[in-house]
Amino acid sequence: MTGTGEGSRRLTGTGTGTGTGTGEGSRRMTGTGTGTGTGTGEGSRRMTGTGTGERGRRSTGTGEGSAGDSVPSTVPAPSDYRLAVPEGWERIVLDSPDRWTHRVDKLVRRGLRRTKATPQLEAALAERMRAQAEAAHANGGVEMYFVQQVVGQVPVSAGLVVTVLRPSSGTEPGDLADIARSLALGGPGEDDVTLVDLPAGPAVRHRHLRRPAPDDPDGNKLAVVHLDVYLAVPHSDQRLLLSFTTPTAPPMEPLVEALVTLFDSVARTLQWMA
């Protein structure tokens, strides 16, 4: 995976928090670019929404630091973050259904250009991706990345949803240790929950495997590996959640560990921007 690329976008809007996942405001594309050489693509997102809610949060300099400790109100919280991803990770900004529907349709057409996919398959794939975008947005997602590549004749599929979390009005945000304890107690025994140190600060790393129910409404029969990384936004009551996924069905099984390692590497590229 080589090549670079970068873009930036501003987050604005209002809403209310949910405690487990919050929405975001509209994003305005404030700059794009193309990379040269080798490396990773990256984008930055401005978190400057107004109001009290899930559709945008203003970093006001109050609340908790990156480790969950209270700080003086004069210390400003970061308004942006930057995340680098490998070349070929297709980004969908979750600003409005009209816009992301167009982006999804364009992405599907480009991805199936050299295949023998029927119009019915193309429409079904686009519909499924739009449904994923709607679900992510409803839960507070601000952007998604889709990965559909071929590595050594093996098709590789993966995804990433970035979500801004904020506690519901009138509630206190739990610190990262609280999040880790809750995940460890609420998940199956094979869930792996650890507190880790990233360049952007302390984080909760939660790896887990989810198998679909026999009566899954979408007809999904594939087990999916999830890697969720929770970070505290410094000097704020916000949390940033990076949710990576990849299916485990053959022939991808041998690549799962390599992909999880890649997900960890992407999480380590996160930077807070003033």
PADREN-286172 format. One record per residue: x, y, z of N, C-alpha, C, CB in turn. Coordinates in steps of 0.1 Angstrom, whole numbers, padded with zeros to 4 digits, always signed. Glycine has a CB too. Layout:
XYZXYZXYZXYZ/...
# end
This chain:
+0008-0012+0000+0000+0000+0000+0009+0012+0000-0010+0000+0012/+0009+0019-0011+0018+0031-0012+0010+0043-0017+0030+0028-0022/+0017+0054-0016+0010+0066-0021+0005+0075-0009-0001+0063-0030/+0003+0087-0011-0002+0096+0000-0013+0105-0006+0009+0105+0005/-0021+0110+0004-0031+0119+0000-0036+0126+0013-0043+0112-0007/-0042+0138+0012-0047+0144+0024-0058+0154+0021-0036+0152+0031/-0066+0156+0031-0077+0165+0029-0081+0171+0043-0090+0159+0023/-0089+0181+0044-0093+0186+0057-0108+0189+0056-0085+0198+0061/-0115+0189+0067-0129+0192+0067-0133+0198+0081-0137+0180+0064/-0142+0207+0081-0147+0214+0093-0160+0207+0098-0149+0229+0090/-0161+0205+0111-0173+0199+0116-0180+0210+0124-0169+0188+0126/-0193+0212+0120-0202+0221+0127-0215+0215+0129-0203+0235+0119/-0223+0220+0138-0237+0216+0140-0241+0215+0154-0238+0202+0134/-0253+0211+0157-0258+0210+0171-0266+0197+0173-0267+0222+0174/-0268+0193+0185-0276+0181+0188-0275+0177+0203-0270+0169+0179/-0279+0165+0206-0278+0161+0220-0271+0148+0221-0292+0160+0226/-0264+0145+0232-0256+0133+0234-0265+0121+0238-0245+0135+0244/-0259+0109+0236-0266+0097+0239-0259+0089+0250-0268+0089+0227/-0247+0092+0253-0239+0085+0263-0231+0074+0257-0248+0079+0273/-0236+0067+0247-0228+0056+0241-0224+0059+0227-0237+0043+0241/-0230+0068+0221-0225+0072+0207-0233+0085+0204-0228+0061+0197/-0226+0094+0198-0232+0107+0194-0229+0111+0180-0227+0118+0203/-0238+0119+0175-0237+0123+0161-0228+0135+0159-0250+0127+0156/-0228+0141+0148-0219+0152+0145-0226+0161+0136-0206+0147+0138/-0219+0172+0133-0225+0183+0125-0221+0181+0111-0222+0196+0130/-0225+0191+0103-0221+0190+0089-0206+0193+0087-0229+0200+0080/-0200+0187+0076-0186+0189+0074-0185+0197+0061-0179+0176+0073/-0176+0207+0061-0173+0215+0049-0159+0211+0044-0175+0230+0052/-0158+0208+0032-0145+0204+0027-0137+0217+0025-0146+0197+0013/-0127+0219+0034-0119+0231+0034-0106+0230+0027-0117+0236+0048/-0103+0218+0022-0090+0217+0015-0088+0203+0011-0079+0222+0024/-0082+0200-0001-0079+0187-0005-0065+0187-0011-0089+0182-0015/-0060+0176-0014-0046+0175-0019-0043+0161-0024-0036+0180-0010/-0033+0160-0031-0029+0146-0036-0014+0144-0031-0030+0144-0051/-0011+0132-0028+0002+0129-0023+0012+0125-0034+0002+0119-0012/+0024+0124-0030+0034+0119-0039+0043+0110-0031+0043+0131-0045/+0050+0101-0038+0059+0091-0032+0051+0080-0025+0067+0099-0022/+0057+0076-0014+0051+0065-0007+0047+0069+0007+0060+0053-0006/+0038+0061+0013+0033+0064+0027+0019+0062+0028+0037+0079+0031/+0012+0072+0035-0002+0070+0038-0010+0083+0035-0004+0067+0053/-0023+0081+0033-0031+0093+0031-0036+0098+0045-0043+0090+0023/-0040+0111+0045-0044+0116+0058-0055+0127+0056-0033+0121+0066/-0063+0129+0067-0073+0139+0066-0074+0145+0080-0086+0134+0061/-0078+0158+0081-0080+0164+0094-0094+0169+0095-0070+0175+0097/-0100+0169+0107-0114+0172+0109-0115+0182+0120-0123+0160+0112/-0122+0193+0118-0123+0204+0128-0136+0201+0136-0124+0218+0121/-0134+0200+0149-0145+0197+0159-0149+0210+0166-0140+0186+0169/-0157+0218+0159-0160+0231+0165-0175+0234+0166-0153+0242+0157/-0183+0223+0166-0197+0225+0166-0203+0233+0178-0204+0212+0165/-0214+0239+0176-0220+0247+0187-0232+0239+0193-0225+0260+0182/-0237+0243+0205-0248+0237+0211-0243+0226+0221-0257+0230+0201/-0252+0218+0225-0248+0208+0235-0248+0194+0230-0257+0209+0247/-0249+0192+0217-0252+0178+0214-0244+0171+0205-0265+0179+0210/-0250+0160+0201-0243+0150+0193-0241+0154+0179-0251+0137+0193/-0248+0164+0174-0245+0169+0160-0235+0180+0160-0258+0173+0154/-0226+0180+0169-0216+0190+0169-0212+0194+0183-0220+0202+0161/-0199+0195+0185-0195+0198+0199-0184+0209+0198-0189+0186+0206/-0186+0219+0206-0176+0229+0207-0166+0226+0218-0182+0243+0210/-0153+0225+0215-0143+0222+0225-0141+0235+0233-0130+0217+0219/-0146+0235+0246-0146+0247+0253-0135+0249+0263-0159+0248+0260/-0126+0239+0264-0115+0240+0274-0119+0236+0288-0110+0253+0274/-0131+0230+0290-0135+0225+0303-0137+0210+0302-0148+0232+0307/-0137+0204+0314-0139+0190+0315-0126+0183+0318-0144+0184+0301/-0123+0172+0311-0112+0164+0314-0101+0164+0305-0117+0150+0316/-0089+0161+0309-0077+0160+0301-0077+0146+0295-0065+0162+0309/-0066+0144+0287-0066+0131+0280-0066+0119+0289-0054+0131+0272/-0061+0121+0302-0062+0110+0311-0074+0110+0320-0049+0110+0320/-0083+0119+0317-0096+0119+0325-0095+0129+0337-0099+0106+0330/-0084+0136+0339-0083+0145+0350-0089+0159+0347-0069+0147+0355/-0095+0166+0356-0100+0179+0354-0088+0189+0352-0109+0184+0365/-0091+0199+0344-0080+0209+0341-0087+0223+0341-0074+0207+0327/-0079+0233+0343-0084+0247+0344-0092+0250+0331-0073+0257+0346/-0102+0258+0332-0110+0262+0321-0103+0270+0310-0123+0269+0325/-0091+0275+0314-0084+0284+0304-0076+0275+0295-0074+0293+0312/-0075+0262+0297-0068+0253+0288-0077+0249+0276-0062+0241+0295/-0074+0253+0264-0083+0250+0253-0082+0235+0249-0081+0259+0241/-0093+0230+0245-0093+0216+0239-0090+0217+0224-0107+0210+0241/-0084+0207+0218-0082+0207+0204-0094+0208+0196-0074+0194+0200/-0094+0214+0185-0106+0216+0176-0105+0207+0164-0107+0230+0172/-0094+0200+0162-0092+0192+0150-0085+0179+0154-0084+0199+0139/-0086+0169+0146-0078+0157+0147-0073+0153+0133-0085+0145+0153/-0062+0147+0132-0057+0142+0119-0054+0127+0120-0044+0150+0115/-0058+0120+0110-0057+0105+0109-0051+0101+0096-0070+0098+0112/-0040+0094+0096-0034+0089+0083-0039+0075+0080-0019+0089+0084/-0042+0072+0068-0047+0059+0063-0039+0055+0051-0062+0059+0061/-0038+0042+0048-0031+0037+0036-0038+0041+0023-0030+0022+0036/-0031+0042+0013-0037+0044+0000-0047+0034-0003-0026+0044-0011/-0058+0038-0010-0068+0028-0013-0080+0028-0003-0063+0015-0015/-0078+0034+0008-0089+0035+0018-0098+0046+0013-0084+0037+0033/-0110+0043+0009-0120+0053+0004-0127+0059+0015-0129+0046-0007/-0127+0073+0015-0133+0080+0026-0147+0086+0022-0124+0092+0030/-0157+0084+0031-0170+0089+0029-0173+0098+0041-0181+0078+0028/-0174+0111+0038-0177+0121+0049-0192+0120+0052-0173+0135+0045/-0196+0119+0064-0210+0117+0068-0216+0131+0071-0212+0107+0080/-0217+0139+0061-0223+0153+0064-0237+0153+0061-0215+0163+0055/-0242+0148+0050-0256+0148+0047-0259+0137+0038-0261+0162+0041/-0271+0131+0039-0275+0119+0030-0274+0122+0016-0289+0114+0033/-0278+0134+0011-0277+0137-0003-0262+0136-0008-0282+0151-0005/-0253+0141+0000-0239+0141-0004-0233+0127-0003-0231+0151+0004/-0235+0120+0008-0228+0107+0009-0235+0097+0000-0229+0102+0023/-0248+0099-0004-0253+0090-0014-0246+0091-0027-0268+0093-0016/-0243+0103-0031-0236+0105-0044-0222+0099-0043-0235+0120-0047/-0215+0101-0031-0202+0095-0030-0202+0080-0030-0196+0100-0016/-0212+0074-0023-0212+0059-0023-0215+0054-0037-0224+0055-0014/-0224+0060-0044-0227+0055-0058-0214+0056-0067-0238+0063-0064/-0207+0067-0065-0195+0069-0073-0184+0059-0069-0189+0083-0071/-0183+0056-0056-0173+0046-0051-0176+0032-0056-0173+0047-0036/-0189+0029-0056-0193+0015-0061-0190+0014-0076-0208+0013-0058/-0194+0024-0084-0191+0023-0098-0176+0022-0101-0197+0036-0105/-0168+0029-0094-0154+0028-0096-0148+0015-0092-0146+0040-0089/-0153+0010-0081-0148-0003-0076-0152-0015-0084-0153-0005-0062/-0163-0014-0091-0168-0025-0099-0165-0023-0114-0183-0027-0097/-0157-0013-0117-0155-0009-0131-0149-0021-0139-0146+0003-0132/-0140-0028-0134-0133-0039-0141-0138-0053-0138-0118-0038-0138/-0150-0053-0132-0156-0066-0129-0168-0069-0138-0161-0066-0114/-0173-0081-0137-0185-0084-0144-0198-0083-0136-0184-0099-0150/-0198-0074-0126-0209-0073-0118-0221-0068-0126-0206-0063-0106/-0233-0074-0122-0245-0070-0129-0250-0057-0123-0256-0081-0128/-0259-0050-0130-0265-0037-0125-0272-0040-0111-0274-0031-0134/-0278-0052-0110-0285-0056-0098-0275-0057-0086-0293-0069-0100/-0264-0063-0089-0253-0064-0078-0248-0050-0074-0242-0073-0083/-0246-0042-0084-0241-0028-0082-0251-0021-0073-0238-0021-0095/-0264-0022-0076-0274-0015-0069-0275-0020-0055-0288-0016-0076/-0274-0033-0053-0275-0039-0040-0263-0035-0031-0275-0054-0041/-0251-0035-0037-0239-0031-0029-0240-0016-0025-0226-0033-0038/-0245-0008-0034-0246+0007-0031-0256+0009-0020-0250+0015-0044/-0267+0001-0021-0278+0002-0011-0273-0002+0003-0290-0006-0014/-0265-0012+0003-0259-0017+0016-0250-0007+0022-0252-0031+0014/-0241-0001+0014-0232+0009+0019-0239+0022+0023-0222+0012+0008/-0250+0025+0016-0257+0037+0021-0264+0034+0035-0268+0041+0011/-0269+0022+0036-0275+0018+0049-0264+0018+0060-0281+0004+0048/-0252+0014+0057-0241+0015+0067-0238+0029+0071-0229+0008+0062/-0238+0038+0061-0235+0052+0063-0246+0058+0072-0234+0060+0050/-0258+0055+0069-0269+0060+0077-0269+0056+0091-0283+0056+0071/-0266+0043+0093-0264+0037+0107-0253+0044+0114-0263+0022+0107/-0242+0046+0108-0230+0052+0114-0233+0066+0118-0218+0052+0105/-0240+0074+0109-0243+0088+0112-0253+0088+0123-0250+0094+0099/-0263+0079+0124-0272+0079+0135-0266+0077+0148-0283+0069+0132/-0255+0070+0148-0248+0067+0161-0236+0076+0164-0242+0053+0160/-0235+0087+0156-0225+0097+0158-0213+0097+0149-0221+0096+0172/-0214+0089+0139-0202+0088+0130-0200+0101+0122-0204+0076+0120/-0188+0105+0121-0184+0117+0113-0178+0113+0100-0175+0126+0121/-0173+0101+0098-0167+0097+0085-0165+0082+0086-0154+0104+0082/-0165+0077+0073-0162+0062+0072-0152+0060+0061-0176+0055+0068/-0145+0049+0063-0135+0044+0052-0139+0030+0048-0121+0045+0058/-0139+0028+0035-0141+0015+0030-0129+0010+0023-0153+0015+0020/-0126-0003+0025-0114-0009+0019-0118-0022+0011-0103-0013+0030/-0116-0021-0002-0118-0032-0010-0106-0034-0020-0132-0031-0019/-0097-0043-0016-0085-0044-0024-0082-0059-0026-0073-0038-0016/-0072-0062-0034-0068-0075-0037-0053-0076-0033-0070-0080-0052/-0049-0085-0024-0036-0087-0020-0032-0101-0023-0034-0084-0005/-0023-0103-0033-0018-0116-0036-0030-0125-0041-0012-0123-0025/-0039-0120-0049-0050-0126-0054-0061-0129-0043-0046-0139-0061/-0059-0124-0031-0069-0126-0021-0077-0113-0019-0062-0130-0007/-0090-0113-0020-0098-0101-0018-0097-0097-0003-0112-0103-0023/-0095-0084-0001-0094-0079+0013-0105-0069+0015-0080-0072+0015/-0112-0070+0026-0123-0061+0029-0122-0057+0043-0137-0068+0027/-0123-0044+0045-0122-0038+0059-0129-0025+0059-0107-0036+0063/-0131-0019+0071-0138-0007+0072-0134+0001+0085-0153-0009+0072/-0136+0014+0085-0133+0022+0097-0144+0032+0098-0119+0028+0096/-0150+0034+0110-0159+0045+0113-0153+0053+0124-0173+0039+0117/-0153+0066+0122-0148+0075+0132-0160+0082+0139-0138+0086+0126/-0161+0081+0152-0173+0087+0159-0168+0096+0170-0181+0075+0165/-0175+0107+0172-0173+0116+0183-0183+0113+0193-0173+0131+0178/-0179+0110+0206-0188+0106+0217-0188+0118+0227-0183+0093+0223/-0200+0120+0232-0201+0130+0243-0212+0125+0252-0204+0144+0237/-0210+0127+0265-0221+0122+0275-0234+0130+0273-0216+0124+0289/-0244+0123+0277-0257+0130+0276-0258+0142+0286-0269+0120+0280/-0266+0151+0283-0268+0163+0291-0271+0159+0305-0279+0172+0285/-0263+0165+0315-0265+0163+0329-0258+0151+0334-0280+0161+0331/-0250+0144+0326-0242+0133+0331-0227+0136+0330-0246+0120+0323/-0220+0130+0338-0205+0131+0338-0199+0121+0329-0199+0130+0352/-0189+0125+0321-0182+0115+0313-0174+0105+0321-0173+0122+0303/-0175+0092+0318-0166+0082+0325-0152+0083+0319-0172+0068+0323/-0142+0081+0328-0129+0081+0323-0126+0068+0315-0119+0083+0335/-0114+0067+0310-0111+0056+0301-0111+0043+0309-0097+0058+0295/-0107+0043+0322-0107+0031+0330-0121+0026+0332-0100+0034+0344/-0131+0036+0333-0145+0032+0334-0149+0025+0321-0154+0044+0337/-0146+0031+0310-0149+0025+0297-0143+0011+0296-0144+0033+0285/-0131+0009+0300-0124-0004+0299-0132-0014+0308-0110-0003+0303/-0135-0010+0320-0142-0020+0329-0156-0024+0324-0144-0014+0343/-0163-0014+0318-0176-0017+0313-0175-0026+0301-0183-0004+0308/-0166-0024+0292-0164-0033+0281-0160-0047+0285-0154-0027+0271/-0151-0048+0295-0147-0061+0299-0158-0069+0306-0135-0059+0309/-0166-0062+0313-0177-0069+0320-0189-0072+0311-0182-0060+0331/-0191-0064+0300-0202-0066+0292-0200-0075+0280-0207-0053+0287/-0188-0078+0277-0185-0086+0265-0183-0101+0268-0174-0081+0258/-0182-0110+0258-0179-0124+0260-0165-0125+0266-0180-0131+0247/-0162-0137+0271-0149-0139+0277-0138-0138+0268-0149-0153+0283/-0139-0140+0255-0128-0139+0246-0125-0124+0242-0131-0147+0233/-0133-0115+0246-0130-0101+0243-0117-0097+0249-0141-0092+0248/-0109-0089+0242-0096-0084+0247-0097-0069+0249-0084-0088+0237/-0097-0065+0262-0098-0051+0265-0085-0047+0273-0111-0048+0274/-0078-0037+0268-0066-0032+0274-0065-0017+0274-0054-0038+0267/-0058-0011+0283-0055+0003+0283-0041+0004+0277-0055+0009+0298/-0040+0013+0267-0027+0014+0259-0024+0029+0258-0029+0008+0245/-0011+0031+0256-0006+0045+0254-0003+0047+0239+0007+0048+0262/-0010+0057+0233-0008+0060+0219-0001+0074+0219-0021+0061+0211/+0005+0078+0207+0011+0091+0206+0001+0102+0209+0016+0093+0192/-0012+0100+0207-0022+0110+0209-0027+0110+0224-0034+0108+0200/-0023+0100+0232-0027+0099+0246-0031+0085+0250-0037+0109+0249/-0036+0084+0262-0041+0071+0267-0053+0067+0259-0044+0071+0281/-0055+0054+0257-0066+0049+0249-0071+0035+0255-0063+0047+0234/-0083+0031+0252-0088+0018+0255-0089+0011+0241-0103+0019+0261/-0082-0001+0241-0082-0009+0229-0091-0022+0232-0067-0014+0226/-0101-0023+0224-0111-0034+0225-0112-0042+0212-0125-0028+0229/-0106-0054+0213-0107-0063+0202-0117-0074+0205-0093-0070+0198/-0127-0076+0196-0137-0086+0198-0142-0092+0185-0148-0080+0206/-0147-0104+0186-0153-0111+0174-0168-0112+0176-0147-0125+0173/-0175-0108+0165-0190-0108+0165-0195-0117+0154-0195-0094+0164/-0203-0127+0159-0209-0136+0149-0223-0132+0147-0208-0151+0154/-0228-0132+0135-0242-0128+0132-0252-0138+0138-0245-0126+0118/-0264-0133+0141-0274-0142+0146-0279-0150+0134-0286-0134+0153/-0285-0162+0137-0290-0170+0126-0301-0163+0118-0295-0183+0131/-0308-0154+0124-0319-0147+0118-0315-0133+0115-0332-0148+0126/-0302-0130+0112-0298-0117+0109-0306-0111+0098-0283-0117+0105/-0312-0099+0100-0321-0093+0090-0315-0090+0077-0328-0081+0095/-0301-0088+0077-0294-0085+0064-0289-0097+0058-0283-0076+0067/-0292-0109+0064-0287-0121+0058-0272-0123+0059-0290-0122+0043/-0266-0116+0068-0251-0117+0070-0248-0130+0077-0246-0105+0078/-0238-0137+0072-0234-0150+0078-0219-0150+0082-0238-0162+0069/-0213-0139+0080-0198-0138+0082-0195-0133+0096-0192-0129+0072/-0186-0140+0103-0181-0134+0116-0172-0122+0112-0173-0145+0124/-0172-0112+0121-0164-0100+0119-0156-0097+0131-0174-0088+0116/-0143-0094+0128-0134-0090+0139-0135-0074+0140-0119-0094+0135/-0137-0070+0152-0138-0056+0155-0126-0051+0163-0151-0052+0163/-0120-0040+0160-0110-0033+0168-0115-0019+0171-0096-0034+0162/-0119-0017+0183-0124-0003+0187-0113+0003+0196-0137-0004+0195/-0110+0016+0193-0100+0024+0201-0107+0036+0205-0088+0027+0192/-0108+0038+0219-0114+0049+0225-0103+0059+0230-0124+0045+0236/-0104+0071+0226-0095+0081+0231-0102+0093+0237-0085+0086+0220/-0096+0099+0248-0102+0111+0254-0097+0123+0247-0099+0111+0269/-0106+0132+0242-0102+0144+0236-0096+0153+0248-0114+0152+0229/-0083+0157+0247-0077+0164+0258-0085+0177+0262-0063+0169+0254/-0086+0179+0275-0092+0191+0281-0107+0192+0277-0084+0203+0278/-0114+0181+0276-0128+0181+0270-0135+0169+0276-0128+0180+0255/-0148+0169+0276-0156+0157+0280-0159+0148+0268-0169+0162+0287/-0153+0151+0256-0156+0143+0244-0146+0131+0244-0154+0151+0232/-0151+0121+0237-0143+0109+0234-0143+0107+0218-0148+0096+0241/-0132+0102+0213-0131+0099+0199-0130+0083+0198-0119+0106+0192/-0139+0077+0190-0139+0063+0188-0135+0059+0174-0153+0057+0192/-0125+0051+0173-0121+0045+0160-0125+0031+0159-0105+0047+0157/-0135+0028+0150-0141+0014+0150-0136+0007+0137-0156+0015+0151/-0127-0002+0138-0122-0009+0126-0129-0023+0125-0106-0011+0127/-0131-0028+0113-0138-0041+0111-0132-0048+0099-0153-0040+0110/-0132-0061+0100-0128-0069+0089-0134-0083+0090-0113-0070+0087/-0140-0089+0080-0146-0103+0081-0135-0113+0082-0155-0106+0069/-0139-0125+0088-0129-0135+0090-0131-0147+0081-0130-0140+0105/-0140-0147+0072-0143-0158+0064-0132-0161+0054-0156-0156+0056/-0130-0174+0050-0120-0177+0040-0123-0169+0027-0119-0192+0037/-0113-0165+0019-0099-0167+0021-0092-0157+0029-0092-0169+0008/-0099-0148+0037-0093-0137+0044-0087-0141+0057-0103-0126+0046/-0090-0153+0062-0086-0156+0076-0071-0154+0078-0090-0170+0079/-0062-0159+0069-0048-0157+0071-0043-0142+0072-0040-0164+0060/-0051-0133+0067-0048-0119+0067-0053-0111+0079-0053-0113+0054/-0061-0118+0087-0068-0110+0098-0058-0104+0107-0077-0119+0106/-0048-0112+0112-0038-0106+0121-0030-0095+0115-0029-0117+0126/-0027-0096+0103-0020-0085+0096-0028-0073+0095-0015-0090+0082/-0041-0075+0093-0050-0063+0092-0052-0057+0106-0064-0067+0086/-0053-0065+0116-0054-0059+0130-0042-0051+0133-0057-0070+0140/-0030-0056+0129-0018-0049+0131-0018-0035+0124-0005-0057+0127/-0023-0036+0111-0025-0023+0104-0034-0014+0110-0030-0027+0089/-0045-0019+0116-0055-0010+0123-0048-0003+0135-0067-0018+0128/-0040-0011+0142-0033-0005+0153-0023+0006+0148-0025-0015+0161/-0017+0004+0137-0008+0014+0131-0015+0027+0127+0000+0008+0119/-0027+0025+0122-0035+0037+0118-0039+0045+0130-0048+0032+0110/-0043+0038+0141-0047+0044+0153-0036+0053+0159-0052+0034+0164/-0023+0048+0157-0012+0055+0162-0009+0067+0155+0000+0046+0162/-0015+0069+0143-0012+0082+0135-0021+0093+0140-0014+0079+0121/-0031+0091+0148-0040+0101+0153-0032+0113+0159-0050+0096+0162/-0035+0125+0155-0029+0137+0161-0040+0147+0164-0019+0143+0151/-0039+0154+0175-0048+0164+0179-0043+0177+0173-0050+0166+0194/-0052+0185+0167-0049+0198+0161-0055+0210+0168-0053+0198+0146/-0048+0220+0170-0053+0232+0177-0064+0239+0168-0042+0242+0180/
# end
